[in-house]
Amino acid sequence: MPGEPPTTSTGGVLVNEAGQAAKAVPGTAGYAPGNATLNSGDNGTGDNAQSDVNLASPDRTDHILTGDATGGGHQWPGGPGKSVFPQDWSSSKIMNAVSDIATDPSIPETVQANGRIVKNGSVDGIDIRVVIEPASKGGGIVTAFPTNVPRNPK
């Protein structure tokens, strides 16, 4: 919302200091076309742009960055067989890029057979696939990984 910078992420919805939904991930309760983008500022001018935004839950953030029993582990140096983000990308930069792609209405969405939403975007030359759970299954970012970098050896 113009003039009220988003401050907190709750279940894929970024809220402002008044507790109102400011930005949201597709598939979450707060999602609407008017609150779908991050880091674009007022009227797309870049004013009041946000940085270090992470709309993923702590568990999903851990999955993406360091991995868990189901996979993940895409922050440098990454896990065996995994594609990894550049070595100079911090965890904040990775999750900000993931959140930007998840909320960018200009990026087309495709739906997997399991109903999850997939968005493919690019940040600083790194192509990133973001997978989002639909609202009917709780919503939110599920995983994300770079797609145009070599995978680690298995």
DSSP file (Angstrom, degrees, kcal/mol; ACC not computed):
  #  RESIDUE AA STRUCTURE BP1 BP2  ACC     N-H-->O    O-->H-N    N-H-->O    O-->H-N    TCO  KAPPA ALPHA  PHI   PSI    X-CA   Y-CA   Z-CA
    1    1 A M    >         0   0    0      0, 0.0     3,-2.4     0, 0.0    41,-0.1   0.000 360.0 360.0 360.0 127.8    0.0    0.0    0.0
    2    2 A P  T 3   +     0   0    0      0, 0.0    46,-0.1     0, 0.0    40,-0.0  -0.158 360.0  11.3 -52.5 134.8    1.6    3.3   -1.0
    3    3 A G  T 3  S+     0   0    0      1,-0.1    45,-0.0    45,-0.0    39,-0.0   0.302 111.9  86.4  82.2 -10.6    3.2    5.1    1.9
    4    4 A E  S <  S-     0   0    0     -3,-2.4     3,-0.1    18,-0.0    -1,-0.1  -0.853  72.1-148.4-123.7  94.8    3.0    2.1    4.2
    5    5 A P        -     0   0    0      0, 0.0    12,-0.5     0, 0.0    44,-0.1  -0.341  23.7-108.1 -66.2 139.4    6.0   -0.2    3.7
    6    6 A P        +     0   0    0      0, 0.0    10,-0.3     0, 0.0     3,-0.1  -0.354  41.7 171.6 -61.4 145.1    5.5   -3.9    4.2
    7    7 A T        +     0   0    0      8,-3.2     2,-0.4     1,-0.3     9,-0.2   0.678  49.3  38.1-128.8 -30.6    7.1   -5.2    7.4
    8    8 A T  E     -A   15   0A   0      7,-2.0     7,-3.2     2,-0.0     2,-0.5  -0.975  58.2-142.0-136.3 140.8    6.2   -8.8    8.3
    9    9 A S  E     +A   14   0A   0     -2,-0.4     2,-0.4     5,-0.2     5,-0.2  -0.885  22.3 173.1-101.6 129.3    5.6  -12.0    6.4
   10   10 A T  E >  S-A   13   0A   0      3,-2.7     3,-1.5    -2,-0.5    47,-0.1  -0.920  71.2 -28.2-136.5 108.8    2.9  -14.3    7.7
   11   11 A G  T 3  S-     0   0    0     -2,-0.4    18,-0.2     1,-0.3    14,-0.1   0.843 126.5 -45.0  57.3  37.1    2.0  -17.4    5.7
   12   12 A G  T 3  S+     0   0    0     43,-0.3    13,-2.1     1,-0.2     2,-0.5   0.465 117.9 109.2  88.3   0.4    3.0  -15.9    2.4
   13   13 A V  E <   -AB  10  24A   0     -3,-1.5    -3,-2.7    11,-0.2     2,-0.5  -0.952  59.1-147.1-114.2 125.5    1.3  -12.5    3.0
   14   14 A L  E     -AB   9  23A   0      9,-3.4     8,-3.6    -2,-0.5     9,-1.9  -0.803  22.0-163.8 -89.7 125.6    3.4   -9.5    3.7
   15   15 A V  E     -AB   8  21A   0     -7,-3.2    -8,-3.2    -2,-0.5    -7,-2.0  -0.796  10.8-131.3-112.5 153.0    1.6   -7.1    6.1
   16   16 A N    >   -     0   0    0      4,-2.3     3,-2.3    -2,-0.3    -1,-0.1  -0.286  43.8 -84.2 -90.3-177.3    2.2   -3.5    6.9
   17   17 A E  T 3  S+     0   0    0    -12,-0.5    -1,-0.1     1,-0.3    -2,-0.0   0.753 129.2  57.8 -62.0 -23.6    2.5   -2.0   10.4
   18   18 A A  T 3  S-     0   0    0      2,-0.1    -1,-0.3   -14,-0.0     3,-0.1   0.447 118.4-111.2 -83.9  -0.4   -1.3   -1.7   10.6
   19   19 A G  S <  S+     0   0    0     -3,-2.3     2,-0.3     1,-0.3    -2,-0.1   0.618  72.8 138.4  81.0  12.4   -1.6   -5.5   10.0
   20   20 A Q        -     0   0    0      1,-0.1    -4,-2.3   -19,-0.0    -1,-0.3  -0.680  65.2 -98.9 -91.7 145.5   -3.1   -5.1    6.6
   21   21 A A  E     +B   15   0A   0     -2,-0.3    -6,-0.3    -6,-0.2     3,-0.1  -0.456  45.9 169.0 -62.4 124.5   -2.1   -7.3    3.7
   22   22 A A  E     -     0   0A   0     -8,-3.6     2,-0.3     1,-0.5    -7,-0.2   0.773  65.9  -0.5-105.8 -40.2    0.4   -5.3    1.6
   23   23 A K  E     -B   14   0A   0     -9,-1.9    -9,-3.4    13,-0.1    -1,-0.5  -0.974  69.3-172.7-146.8 153.3    1.8   -8.0   -0.7
   24   24 A A  E     -B   13   0A   0     11,-1.7   -11,-0.2    -2,-0.3     8,-0.2  -0.997  26.3-112.7-152.9 155.2    1.0  -11.7   -1.1
   25   25 A V    >   -     0   0    0    -13,-2.1     3,-1.8    -2,-0.3     6,-0.3  -0.656  49.0 -97.6 -81.8 138.3    2.0  -14.8   -2.8
   26   26 A P  T 3  S+     0   0    0      0, 0.0   114,-0.5     0, 0.0    91,-0.1  -0.310 113.4  36.5 -52.5 139.1   -0.5  -16.3   -5.3
   27   27 A G  T 3  S+     0   0    0      1,-0.4     2,-0.3   112,-0.1   110,-0.2   0.408  96.1 105.9  94.3  -2.0   -2.4  -19.0   -3.6
   28   28 A T  S X  S-     0   0    0     -3,-1.8     3,-1.8   111,-0.2    -1,-0.4  -0.744  82.3-109.8-108.7 161.9   -2.6  -17.2   -0.2
   29   29 A A  T 3  S+     0   0    0      1,-0.3    -1,-0.1    -2,-0.3   -17,-0.1   0.807 114.8  52.5 -59.6 -33.5   -5.6  -15.5    1.3
   30   30 A G  T 3  S+     0   0    0     -5,-0.1    -1,-0.3    -7,-0.1     2,-0.2   0.460  81.2 120.4 -84.0   0.1   -4.1  -12.0    0.9
   31   31 A Y    <   +     0   0    0     -3,-1.8     5,-0.1    -6,-0.3    -6,-0.1  -0.460  26.9 143.7 -73.0 132.4   -3.4  -12.3   -2.8
   32   32 A A    >   -     0   0    0     -2,-0.2     3,-2.2    -8,-0.2    -8,-0.2  -0.948  61.1-103.9-157.8 153.2   -5.1   -9.9   -5.2
   33   33 A P  G >  S+     0   0    0      0, 0.0     3,-1.0     0, 0.0     4,-0.1   0.825 118.5  55.7 -52.0 -34.6   -3.9   -8.2   -8.4
   34   34 A G  G 3  S+     0   0    0      1,-0.2     3,-0.1     2,-0.1    -3,-0.1   0.618 114.3  37.7 -76.1 -11.9   -3.3   -4.9   -6.6
   35   35 A N  G <  S+     0   0    0     -3,-2.2   -11,-1.7     1,-0.1    -1,-0.2  -0.079  87.2 103.1-127.5  36.1   -1.0   -6.4   -4.0
   36   36 A A    <   +     0   0    0     -3,-1.0     2,-0.3   -13,-0.2    -2,-0.1   0.543  63.3  72.2 -99.1  -7.7    0.9   -8.9   -6.0
   37   37 A T        -     0   0    0     -4,-0.1     2,-0.3    67,-0.1    67,-0.1  -0.813  54.2-161.2-116.9 153.9    4.2   -7.2   -6.6
   38   38 A L  S    S+     0   0    0     -2,-0.3    11,-0.1    62,-0.2    -2,-0.0  -0.862  70.6  16.6-121.2 158.1    7.3   -6.5   -4.5
   39   39 A N  S    S+     0   0    0     -2,-0.3    10,-0.1     9,-0.2    -1,-0.1   0.665  89.1 107.2  58.9  20.3   10.1   -4.1   -5.0
   40   40 A S        -     0   0    0      1,-0.2     6,-1.8     8,-0.1     7,-0.3   0.578  64.9-156.6-102.0 -11.0    8.3   -2.0   -7.6
   41   41 A G    >   -     0   0    0      5,-0.3     3,-0.8     7,-0.3     2,-0.4  -0.184  48.4 -15.3  69.6-164.5    7.6    1.0   -5.3
   42   42 A D  G >  S-     0   0    0      5,-1.1     3,-2.3     1,-0.3     5,-0.4  -0.613 133.3 -15.8 -78.3 126.1    4.8    3.5   -5.9
   43   43 A N  G 3  S-     0   0    0     -2,-0.4    -1,-0.3     1,-0.3    -2,-0.1   0.774 121.7 -64.7  52.7  31.0    3.3    3.3   -9.4
   44   44 A G  G <  S+     0   0    0     -3,-0.8    -1,-0.3     3,-0.1    -3,-0.2   0.614 108.8 119.7  73.9  11.9    6.3    1.3  -10.7
   45   45 A T  S <  S-     0   0    0     -3,-2.3    -4,-0.2     2,-0.1    -2,-0.1   0.666  81.4-118.0 -83.8 -16.0    8.7    4.2  -10.1
   46   46 A G    >   +     0   0    0     -6,-1.8     3,-1.3     1,-0.4    -5,-0.3   0.326  66.6 141.6  93.3  -7.7   10.9    2.3   -7.7
   47   47 A D  T 3  S+     0   0    0     -5,-0.4    -5,-1.1    -7,-0.3    -1,-0.4  -0.427  72.4  11.9 -65.8 143.5   10.2    4.7   -4.9
   48   48 A N  T 3  S+     0   0    0     -7,-0.2    -1,-0.3     1,-0.2    -7,-0.3   0.751  89.5 175.3  60.9  26.1    9.8    3.0   -1.5
   49   49 A A    <   -     0   0    0     -3,-1.3     2,-0.3   -10,-0.1    -1,-0.2  -0.344  22.4-133.8 -63.6 144.0   11.2   -0.2   -2.9
   50   50 A Q        -     0   0    0     -9,-0.0     2,-0.3    -2,-0.0     3,-0.2  -0.681  19.1-166.1 -98.2 152.0   11.6   -3.0   -0.4
   51   51 A S        +     0   0    0     -2,-0.3    42,-0.1     1,-0.2   -12,-0.0  -0.904  64.2  29.5-131.9 164.8   14.7   -5.2    0.0
   52   52 A D  S    S+     0   0    0     -2,-0.3     2,-0.4     1,-0.2    -1,-0.2   0.875  75.6 164.9  54.3  42.5   15.4   -8.4    1.9
   53   53 A V        -     0   0    0     -3,-0.2     2,-0.4    39,-0.1    46,-0.4  -0.760  15.3-178.0 -89.2 133.7   11.8   -9.6    1.6
   54   54 A N        +     0   0    0     -2,-0.4    42,-0.1    45,-0.1   -42,-0.1  -0.922  12.7 173.5-134.3 108.7   11.1  -13.2    2.3
   55   55 A L        +     0   0    0     40,-0.4    86,-0.4    -2,-0.4   -43,-0.3   0.419  52.3 100.2 -93.9   0.5    7.6  -14.5    1.9
   56   56 A A  S    S-     0   0    0     39,-0.1    86,-0.1    84,-0.1   -47,-0.1  -0.553  80.6-107.0 -83.5 151.6    8.4  -18.2    2.5
   57   57 A S     >  -     0   0    0     84,-0.4     4,-2.6    -2,-0.2     5,-0.2  -0.287  34.3-105.3 -67.3 162.2    7.8  -19.8    5.8
   58   58 A P  H  > S+     0   0    0      0, 0.0     4,-2.4     0, 0.0     5,-0.2   0.897 122.3  50.6 -57.1 -40.5   10.9  -20.5    8.0
   59   59 A D  H  > S+     0   0    0      2,-0.2     4,-2.2     1,-0.2     5,-0.1   0.920 112.7  45.1 -63.9 -43.5   10.6  -24.3    7.1
   60   60 A R  H  > S+     0   0    0      2,-0.2     4,-2.6     1,-0.2    -1,-0.2   0.854 111.0  54.2 -70.3 -34.1   10.4  -23.6    3.4
   61   61 A T  H  X S+     0   0    0     -4,-2.6     4,-2.7     2,-0.2     5,-0.3   0.940 109.7  47.3 -62.2 -47.0   13.3  -21.1    3.6
   62   62 A D  H  X>S+     0   0    0     -4,-2.4     4,-2.3     1,-0.2     5,-1.9   0.913 111.3  52.4 -59.1 -42.9   15.4  -23.8    5.3
   63   63 A H  H  <5S+     0   0    0     -4,-2.2    10,-1.9     3,-0.2     4,-0.4   0.946 113.3  42.9 -57.7 -50.5   14.3  -26.3    2.6
   64   64 A I  H  <5S+     0   0    0     -4,-2.6    10,-2.9     8,-0.2    11,-0.2   0.923 124.5  33.4 -63.6 -46.2   15.3  -23.9   -0.3
   65   65 A L  H  <5S+     0   0    0     -4,-2.7    10,-2.1     8,-0.2    -3,-0.2   0.956 138.1   7.7 -80.1 -52.9   18.6  -22.8    1.3
   66   66 A T  T  <5S-     0   0    0     -4,-2.3    -3,-0.2    -5,-0.3    -2,-0.1   0.606  98.6-124.6-112.1 -15.1   20.1  -25.7    3.2
   67   67 A G      < -     0   0    0     -5,-1.9     5,-0.3    -4,-0.4     2,-0.2  -0.008  20.1-149.2  91.4 161.8   17.8  -28.7    2.4
   68   68 A D  B >   -C   71   0B   0      3,-2.9     3,-1.5    -5,-0.2    -9,-0.0  -0.782  48.6 -62.7-150.4-167.2   15.8  -31.1    4.4
   69   69 A A  T 3  S+     0   0    0      1,-0.3     3,-0.1    -2,-0.2    -6,-0.0   0.748 131.8  49.5 -61.7 -23.6   14.6  -34.7    4.2
   70   70 A T  T 3  S-     0   0    0      1,-0.3     2,-0.4     0, 0.0    -1,-0.3   0.520 120.5 -96.1 -95.0  -5.1   12.5  -34.0    1.1
   71   71 A G  B <   +C   68   0B   0     -3,-1.5    -3,-2.9    -5,-0.0    -1,-0.3  -0.970  68.6 122.2 132.6-147.3   15.3  -32.2   -0.8
   72   72 A G        +     0   0    0     -2,-0.4    -8,-0.2    -5,-0.3     7,-0.2  -0.434  10.4 144.5  81.1-158.5   16.3  -28.6   -1.4
   73   73 A G        +     0   0    0    -10,-1.9     6,-1.9   -11,-0.2    -8,-0.2   0.939  18.3 148.7  87.0  59.4   19.7  -27.2   -0.5
   74   74 A H        +     0   0    0    -10,-2.9    11,-3.0     4,-0.2     2,-0.3   0.391  35.6 101.3-109.3   1.8   20.4  -24.7   -3.2
   75   75 A Q  S >  S-     0   0    0    -10,-2.1     3,-1.6   -11,-0.2    12,-0.1  -0.683  88.4 -51.6 -84.0 144.0   22.5  -22.1   -1.4
   76   76 A W  T 3  S+     0   0    0     10,-0.4    -1,-0.1     1,-0.3    -2,-0.1  -0.247 131.2  20.2 -51.7 134.1   26.2  -22.4   -2.2
   77   77 A P  T 3  S-     0   0    0      0, 0.0    -1,-0.3     0, 0.0     7,-0.1  -1.000  98.4-174.7 -86.2  -8.0   27.9  -24.9   -2.0
   78   78 A G    <   -     0   0    0     -3,-1.6    -4,-0.2   -13,-0.2    -5,-0.1   0.106  27.8 -65.7  78.2 168.2   24.6  -26.8   -2.2
   79   79 A G    >   -     0   0    0     -6,-1.9     3,-1.9    -7,-0.2    73,-0.3  -0.387  65.1 -71.5 -88.9 168.6   23.8  -30.5   -1.9
   80   80 A P  T 3  S+     0   0    0      0, 0.0    74,-0.3     0, 0.0    -1,-0.2  -0.362 120.1   9.0 -59.6 132.9   24.9  -33.4   -4.2
   81   81 A G  T 3  S+     0   0    0     72,-0.9     2,-0.3     1,-0.2    73,-0.1   0.540 103.1 127.2  76.1   6.8   23.0  -33.3   -7.5
   82   82 A K    <   -     0   0    0     -3,-1.9    70,-2.8    71,-0.2     2,-0.4  -0.701  61.6-126.5 -99.6 147.4   21.5  -29.8   -6.8
   83   83 A S  B     -D  151   0C   0     -2,-0.3     2,-0.4    68,-0.3    68,-0.2  -0.734  36.6-153.6 -81.7 140.2   21.6  -26.7   -8.8
   84   84 A V        -     0   0    0     66,-0.7    -9,-0.2    -2,-0.4     3,-0.1  -0.903  14.2-116.4-125.0 148.4   23.0  -23.9   -6.7
   85   85 A F        -     0   0    0    -11,-3.0    -9,-0.2    -2,-0.4     4,-0.0  -0.357  58.5 -72.6 -69.2 157.4   22.7  -20.1   -6.5
   86   86 A P    >   -     0   0    0      0, 0.0     3,-2.0     0, 0.0   -10,-0.4  -0.131  42.1-116.9 -54.3 149.1   25.9  -18.1   -7.2
   87   87 A Q  T 3  S+     0   0    0      1,-0.3    -2,-0.1    -3,-0.1   -12,-0.0   0.809 113.6  55.3 -58.1 -33.0   28.4  -18.2   -4.4
   88   88 A D  T 3  S+     0   0    0      2,-0.0     2,-0.6     0, 0.0    -1,-0.3   0.410  83.5 103.4 -86.0   4.8   28.1  -14.4   -3.8
   89   89 A W    <   -     0   0    0     -3,-2.0   -13,-0.3     4,-0.1    -4,-0.1  -0.782  64.0-146.4 -87.7 121.3   24.3  -14.6   -3.3
   90   90 A S     >  -     0   0    0     -2,-0.6     4,-2.3     1,-0.1     5,-0.2  -0.306  28.6-105.3 -75.2 166.7   23.4  -14.3    0.4
   91   91 A S  H  > S+     0   0    0      1,-0.2     4,-2.5     2,-0.2     5,-0.2   0.880 123.6  54.0 -60.7 -36.8   20.4  -16.1    1.8
   92   92 A S  H  > S+     0   0    0      2,-0.2     4,-2.3     1,-0.2    -1,-0.2   0.916 108.0  48.3 -63.9 -43.1   18.6  -12.8    1.9
   93   93 A K  H  > S+     0   0    0      2,-0.2     4,-2.3     1,-0.2    -2,-0.2   0.915 112.3  49.7 -64.4 -41.8   19.3  -12.1   -1.8
   94   94 A I  H  X S+     0   0    0     -4,-2.3     4,-2.5     1,-0.2    -2,-0.2   0.958 114.5  42.6 -60.3 -51.6   18.1  -15.6   -2.7
   95   95 A M  H  X S+     0   0    0     -4,-2.5     4,-2.3     1,-0.2   -40,-0.4   0.816 112.5  53.5 -71.2 -29.5   14.8  -15.4   -0.8
   96   96 A N  H  X S+     0   0    0     -4,-2.3     4,-2.5    -5,-0.2    -1,-0.2   0.923 110.8  47.2 -66.0 -44.0   14.2  -11.8   -2.0
   97   97 A A  H  X S+     0   0    0     -4,-2.3     4,-2.3     2,-0.2    -2,-0.2   0.916 112.5  49.6 -62.4 -43.6   14.5  -13.0   -5.6
   98   98 A V  H  X S+     0   0    0     -4,-2.5     4,-2.4     1,-0.2    -2,-0.2   0.925 112.5  47.3 -60.7 -46.0   12.3  -16.0   -4.9
   99   99 A S  H  X S+     0   0    0     -4,-2.3     4,-1.6   -46,-0.4    -2,-0.2   0.886 110.1  53.0 -65.0 -39.6    9.6  -13.7   -3.3
  100  100 A D  H  X S+     0   0    0     -4,-2.5     4,-0.7     2,-0.2   -62,-0.2   0.931 111.8  44.9 -60.8 -45.8    9.8  -11.2   -6.2
  101  101 A I  H >< S+     0   0    0     -4,-2.3     3,-0.9     1,-0.2    -2,-0.2   0.921 110.6  54.2 -64.9 -43.6    9.2  -14.0   -8.7
  102  102 A A  H 3< S+     0   0    0     -4,-2.4    -1,-0.2     1,-0.2    -2,-0.2   0.825 117.1  36.9 -59.6 -32.2    6.4  -15.5   -6.7
  103  103 A T  H 3< S+     0   0    0     -4,-1.6    -1,-0.2    -5,-0.2    -2,-0.2   0.391  85.0 112.8-105.0   3.0    4.6  -12.2   -6.6
  104  104 A D    X<  -     0   0    0     -3,-0.9     3,-1.5    -4,-0.7   -67,-0.1  -0.670  48.7-163.1 -81.4 111.2    5.3  -10.7  -10.0
  105  105 A P  T 3  S+     0   0    0      0, 0.0    -1,-0.2     0, 0.0     4,-0.1   0.667  85.4  65.9 -69.7 -14.0    2.0  -10.6  -11.9
  106  106 A S  T 3  S+     0   0    0      2,-0.1    -2,-0.1    -3,-0.0    -3,-0.0   0.623  83.6  86.6 -81.5 -11.2    3.8  -10.2  -15.2
  107  107 A I  S <  S-     0   0    0     -3,-1.5    14,-0.1    -6,-0.2     0, 0.0  -0.796  85.8-122.0 -90.8 121.7    5.3  -13.7  -14.9
  108  108 A P        -     0   0    0      0, 0.0    12,-0.5     0, 0.0     2,-0.4  -0.253  21.8-137.7 -62.0 148.0    3.0  -16.4  -16.3
  109  109 A E  E     -E  119   0D   0     10,-0.1     2,-0.3    -4,-0.1    10,-0.2  -0.870  15.8-169.4-106.1 140.2    1.8  -19.2  -14.0
  110  110 A T  E     -E  118   0D   0      8,-2.2     8,-3.1    -2,-0.4     2,-0.5  -0.899  17.1-133.7-119.4 158.0    1.6  -22.8  -15.0
  111  111 A V  E     -E  117   0D   0     -2,-0.3     6,-0.2     6,-0.2     5,-0.1  -0.952  13.6-141.3-117.5 127.0   -0.1  -25.5  -12.9
  112  112 A Q    >   -     0   0    0      4,-3.0     3,-2.0    -2,-0.5     6,-0.0  -0.274  34.3-100.1 -74.9 167.3    1.5  -28.9  -12.3
  113  113 A A  T 3  S+     0   0    0      1,-0.3    -1,-0.1     2,-0.1    -2,-0.0   0.803 125.0  57.2 -58.4 -30.2   -0.6  -32.1  -12.2
  114  114 A N  T 3  S-     0   0    0      2,-0.1    -1,-0.3     1,-0.0    -2,-0.0   0.408 122.0-107.2 -83.6   3.8   -0.5  -31.9   -8.4
  115  115 A G  S <  S+     0   0    0     -3,-2.0    -2,-0.1     1,-0.3     2,-0.1   0.320  73.1 139.8  91.2  -7.8   -2.1  -28.4   -8.5
  116  116 A R        -     0   0    0     17,-0.1    -4,-3.0    -5,-0.1     2,-0.4  -0.423  52.0-122.8 -72.5 146.6    0.9  -26.5   -7.5
  117  117 A I  E     -EF 111 132D   0     15,-3.0    15,-3.2    -6,-0.2     2,-0.4  -0.718  23.5-159.8 -90.2 135.3    1.6  -23.2   -9.3
  118  118 A V  E     -EF 110 131D   0     -8,-3.1    -8,-2.2    -2,-0.4     2,-0.4  -0.967   9.9-179.0-119.9 132.3    5.0  -22.8  -11.1
  119  119 A K  E     -EF 109 130D   0     11,-2.5    11,-3.0    -2,-0.4     2,-0.5  -0.998  10.2-158.8-128.9 134.5    6.5  -19.4  -12.0
  120  120 A N  E     + F   0 129D   0    -12,-0.5     2,-0.2    -2,-0.4     9,-0.2  -0.961  25.0 154.6-115.4 122.2    9.9  -19.0  -13.9
  121  121 A G  E     - F   0 128D   0      7,-2.6     7,-3.5    -2,-0.5     2,-0.4  -0.786  32.3-126.9-135.9 179.2   11.7  -15.7  -13.6
  122  122 A S  E     - F   0 127D   0      5,-0.3     2,-0.4    -2,-0.2     5,-0.2  -0.998  16.6-177.9-136.5 135.5   15.2  -14.3  -13.9
  123  123 A V  E >  S- F   0 126D   0      3,-2.3     3,-2.2    -2,-0.4   -26,-0.0  -0.990  76.6 -17.3-133.3 123.5   17.2  -12.2  -11.4
  124  124 A D  T 3  S-     0   0    0     -2,-0.4     3,-0.1     1,-0.3    -1,-0.1   0.858 129.4 -49.9  50.2  41.8   20.7  -10.9  -12.3
  125  125 A G  T 3  S+     0   0    0      1,-0.2     2,-0.6     0, 0.0    -1,-0.3   0.434 113.3 117.5  81.7  -0.6   21.1  -13.5  -15.0
  126  126 A I  E <   -F  123   0D   0     -3,-2.2    -3,-2.3    21,-0.0     2,-0.4  -0.900  58.2-143.0-103.7 119.1   20.0  -16.4  -12.9
  127  127 A D  E     -F  122   0D   0     -2,-0.6    20,-2.7    -5,-0.2    21,-0.7  -0.662  22.5-167.7 -79.3 131.9   16.8  -18.2  -14.0
  128  128 A I  E     -FG 121 146D   0     -7,-3.5    -7,-2.6    -2,-0.4     2,-0.5  -0.981  15.6-153.0-129.2 131.3   14.7  -19.3  -11.0
  129  129 A R  E     -FG 120 145D   0     16,-2.7    16,-1.8    -2,-0.4     2,-0.4  -0.901  14.6-166.6-100.3 129.0   11.8  -21.7  -10.8
  130  130 A V  E     -FG 119 144D   0    -11,-3.0   -11,-2.5    -2,-0.5     2,-0.5  -0.969   4.7-157.8-118.4 130.1    9.4  -21.0   -7.9
  131  131 A V  E     -FG 118 143D   0     12,-2.8    11,-3.3    -2,-0.4    12,-1.3  -0.928  11.0-168.1-110.9 130.2    6.7  -23.6   -6.9
  132  132 A I  E     -FG 117 141D   0    -15,-3.2   -15,-3.0    -2,-0.5     9,-0.2  -0.953  20.3-127.1-124.1 134.4    3.7  -22.3   -4.9
  133  133 A E  E     - G   0 140D   0      7,-3.0     7,-0.5    -2,-0.4   -17,-0.1  -0.601  35.3-113.9 -75.3 136.1    1.1  -24.3   -3.1
  134  134 A P    > > -     0   0    0      0, 0.0     5,-2.3     0, 0.0     3,-1.9  -0.298  24.9-109.4 -68.9 159.2   -2.5  -23.3   -4.1
  135  135 A A  G > 5S+     0   0    0      1,-0.3     3,-1.9     3,-0.2  -106,-0.1   0.838 116.8  65.4 -56.8 -34.9   -4.8  -21.7   -1.6
  136  136 A S  G 3 5S+     0   0    0      1,-0.3    -1,-0.3     2,-0.1  -108,-0.0   0.692 108.0  41.1 -63.9 -16.8   -6.9  -24.8   -1.4
  137  137 A K  G < 5S-     0   0    0     -3,-1.9    -1,-0.3  -110,-0.2    -2,-0.2   0.104 136.4 -79.5-116.5  20.0   -3.9  -26.6    0.1
  138  138 A G  T < 5 -     0   0    0     -3,-1.9    -3,-0.2  -111,-0.1  -109,-0.2   0.174  63.2-125.5 107.3 -18.3   -2.7  -23.8    2.4
  139  139 A G      < +     0   0    0     -5,-2.3  -111,-0.2     1,-0.1  -112,-0.1   0.121  54.0 106.5  68.2 173.5   -0.9  -21.5   -0.1
  140  140 A G  E    S-G  133   0D   0   -114,-0.5    -7,-3.0    -7,-0.5     2,-0.3  -0.134  74.0 -50.8 104.0 163.6    2.7  -20.3    0.1
  141  141 A I  E     -G  132   0D   0    -86,-0.4   -84,-0.4    -9,-0.2    -9,-0.3  -0.560  45.0-179.6 -72.6 130.0    6.1  -20.8   -1.5
  142  142 A V  E     -     0   0D   0    -11,-3.3     2,-0.3     1,-0.4   -10,-0.2   0.865  59.8 -25.6 -95.9 -52.2    7.0  -24.5   -1.5
  143  143 A T  E     -G  131   0D   0    -12,-1.3   -12,-2.8   -80,-0.1    -1,-0.4  -0.963  50.6-166.6-156.6 168.4   10.4  -24.5   -3.2
  144  144 A A  E     +G  130   0D   0     -2,-0.3   -14,-0.2   -14,-0.2   -70,-0.1  -0.961  11.6 166.7-161.0 147.9   12.6  -22.6   -5.6
  145  145 A F  E     -G  129   0D   0    -16,-1.8   -16,-2.7    -2,-0.3     2,-0.2  -0.987  38.8 -97.6-161.5 153.3   15.9  -23.3   -7.4
  146  146 A P  E     -G  128   0D   0      0, 0.0   -18,-0.3     0, 0.0   -63,-0.1  -0.509  28.0-171.2 -74.9 145.5   18.0  -22.0  -10.2
  147  147 A T  S    S+     0   0    0    -20,-2.7   -19,-0.1    -2,-0.2   -21,-0.0   0.539  73.7  57.4-115.1  -9.9   17.5  -23.6  -13.6
  148  148 A N  S    S+     0   0    0    -21,-0.7    -1,-0.1     2,-0.1   -20,-0.1   0.012  89.6  83.4-114.5  29.5   20.3  -22.3  -15.8
  149  149 A V  S    S-     0   0    0    -22,-0.1   -64,-0.0    -3,-0.1   -23,-0.0  -0.914  86.2 -95.2-124.9 154.9   23.3  -23.3  -13.7
  150  150 A P        -     0   0    0      0, 0.0   -66,-0.7     0, 0.0     2,-0.2  -0.335  40.5-117.0 -67.1 151.6   25.1  -26.7  -13.7
  151  151 A R  B     -D   83   0C   0    -68,-0.2   -68,-0.3     1,-0.1   -69,-0.1  -0.570  29.9-104.5 -83.5 151.9   24.1  -29.2  -11.0
  152  152 A N        -     0   0    0    -70,-2.8   -71,-0.2   -73,-0.3    -1,-0.1  -0.388  47.8 -91.8 -65.2 152.4   26.6  -30.4   -8.4
  153  153 A P              0   0    0      0, 0.0   -72,-0.9     0, 0.0   -71,-0.2  -0.356 360.0 360.0 -62.3 149.7   28.0  -33.9   -8.9
  154  154 A K              0   0    0    -74,-0.3    -2,-0.0   -73,-0.1   -75,-0.0   0.467 360.0 360.0 -80.0 360.0   25.9  -36.6   -7.2
